[in-house]
């Protein structure tokens, strides 16, 4: 907050990708619903978000910095492992 207003981060590939990551974690039940404080699991929405992130990985191949590529790879690996575990 600055001067009573919410300060939004710059829109970058990293902030966009991490917003998708937060959405996937929310749907996997890792992040609690801010209104209730309780986790909400929706594996269909989690899979859709992970699939969207995978599509972005494919579409941006060759156009990302090494740091961005590492972020994409490690984030997607983590989410896919969490998804498999959540389905069990």
C-alpha positions as CSV (number, residue, x, y, z in Angstrom):
1,X,0.0,0.0,0.0
2,X,1.2,3.5,-0.9
3,X,-0.8,6.5,0.0
4,X,-3.7,4.3,0.9
5,X,-3.7,2.6,-2.5
6,X,-2.7,-0.9,-3.5
7,X,0.5,-0.9,-5.4
8,X,0.6,-3.5,-8.2
9,X,3.8,-5.1,-9.4
10,X,5.0,-4.5,-12.9
11,X,3.5,-6.8,-15.4
12,X,6.3,-9.2,-16.5
13,X,6.4,-12.7,-17.7
14,X,7.6,-13.8,-14.2
15,X,4.8,-12.0,-12.3
16,X,2.2,-13.3,-14.8
17,X,3.5,-16.9,-14.5
18,X,3.6,-16.7,-10.7
19,X,0.0,-15.4,-10.6
20,X,-0.9,-18.6,-12.5
21,X,1.1,-20.6,-10.0
22,X,-0.8,-19.1,-7.1
23,X,-4.1,-19.9,-8.9
24,X,-3.0,-23.5,-9.4
25,X,-1.9,-23.8,-5.7
26,X,-5.2,-22.4,-4.6
27,X,-7.1,-25.0,-6.7
28,X,-4.9,-27.8,-5.3
29,X,-5.9,-26.7,-1.8
30,X,-2.4,-25.6,-0.9
31,X,-3.4,-22.0,-0.4
32,X,-6.5,-21.2,1.8
33,X,-9.5,-19.3,0.6
34,X,-8.9,-15.7,1.9
35,X,-12.6,-15.3,2.7
36,X,-12.9,-18.5,4.8
37,X,-9.4,-19.4,5.7
38,X,-10.1,-22.9,4.5
39,X,-8.5,-24.7,1.6
40,X,-10.7,-25.4,-1.4
41,X,-9.8,-28.2,-3.8
42,X,-10.9,-28.2,-7.4
43,X,-8.6,-30.6,-9.4
44,X,-10.3,-29.8,-12.7
45,X,-9.4,-26.1,-12.3
46,X,-6.0,-27.0,-11.1
47,X,-5.4,-29.2,-14.1
48,X,-6.7,-26.4,-16.4
49,X,-4.3,-23.9,-14.9
50,X,-1.3,-26.3,-15.1
51,X,-2.2,-27.1,-18.7
52,X,-2.4,-23.4,-19.5
53,X,1.1,-22.9,-18.0
54,X,2.4,-25.8,-20.0
55,X,1.0,-24.2,-23.2
56,X,2.8,-21.0,-22.3
57,X,6.0,-23.0,-21.8
58,X,5.7,-24.4,-25.3
59,X,4.7,-21.1,-26.9
60,X,7.5,-19.1,-25.3
61,X,10.3,-21.7,-26.0
62,X,13.4,-19.9,-27.2
63,X,12.1,-16.5,-26.1
64,X,12.8,-16.6,-22.4
65,X,15.9,-15.7,-20.4
66,X,17.7,-18.6,-18.6
67,X,16.1,-17.4,-15.3
68,X,12.6,-17.4,-16.8
69,X,13.1,-20.9,-18.3
70,X,14.3,-22.2,-14.9
71,X,11.3,-20.7,-13.2
72,X,8.9,-22.2,-15.7
73,X,10.5,-25.7,-15.5
74,X,10.8,-25.9,-11.7
75,X,7.3,-24.4,-11.1
76,X,5.6,-26.7,-13.5
77,X,7.5,-29.7,-12.1
78,X,6.4,-28.8,-8.6
79,X,2.8,-28.3,-9.6
80,X,2.6,-31.5,-11.6
81,X,3.9,-33.5,-8.6
82,X,1.5,-31.8,-6.3
83,X,-1.4,-32.6,-8.7
84,X,-0.4,-36.3,-8.8
85,X,-0.3,-36.4,-5.0
86,X,-3.7,-34.6,-4.7
87,X,-5.3,-37.1,-7.0
88,X,-4.2,-40.0,-4.8
